[in-house]
Amino acid sequence: MIKHSILEIPTVLNPPIKLRDVIYNCPVCDYDIEIDMFVDDSSLVKCDICDHITKFKIIRI
């Protein structure tokens, strides 16, 4: 079983970064997770259905 997932966010901006109206599909149960928050490398979201955790990783480009 997958312990957690990592969602990489390429950007030229400095964290925290505002994500608005982003739909992320849970890799475990295929549930659509709506993301509307400020994120940095310590941020995460949790699936409402299966409790799978997705962590964010900011990639500077």
C-alpha positions in Angstrom: 0.0 0.0 0.0 1.2 3.5 -0.8 2.1 5.4 2.3 1.7 8.9 0.8 2.0 10.6 -2.5 4.0 13.7 -3.6 2.5 16.3 -5.8 5.3 18.4 -7.4 4.5 22.0 -8.2 6.9 23.7 -10.6 6.9 27.5 -10.2 9.0 30.6 -10.4 7.2 32.1 -7.3 8.5 31.9 -3.8 6.4 29.7 -1.4 3.8 29.8 -0.1 1.9 29.5 -3.3 -1.8 30.0 -3.6 -3.6 27.1 -5.4 -7.1 27.9 -6.4 -9.8 25.6 -7.8 -7.3 22.8 -8.4 -8.8 19.3 -8.7 -6.5 16.5 -7.7 -7.4 12.9 -8.2 -6.6 10.6 -5.3 -4.2 7.9 -6.6 -5.7 5.3 -4.3 -9.4 5.6 -4.5 -9.9 7.9 -7.6 -11.8 10.5 -5.6 -11.6 14.2 -6.7 -10.0 16.4 -4.1 -10.5 20.1 -4.4 -7.5 22.2 -3.4 -7.9 25.9 -2.6 -5.2 26.8 -0.2 -1.7 28.3 0.3 0.9 25.5 -0.1 4.6 25.1 0.7 6.9 22.1 1.2 5.2 21.3 4.6 1.6 21.3 3.2 -0.5 18.3 2.6 -4.0 17.2 1.8 -5.9 14.2 3.0 -8.5 12.3 0.9 -12.0 12.4 2.5 -12.7 8.9 1.4 -9.7 6.7 2.0 -7.5 9.1 4.2 -4.6 8.9 1.8 -2.1 11.8 2.3 -0.7 13.8 -0.6 2.3 16.0 0.3 3.3 19.0 -1.8 6.8 19.6 -3.1 7.6 23.1 -4.5 10.1 22.8 -7.5 11.8 26.1 -8.4 12.2 26.5 -12.1 
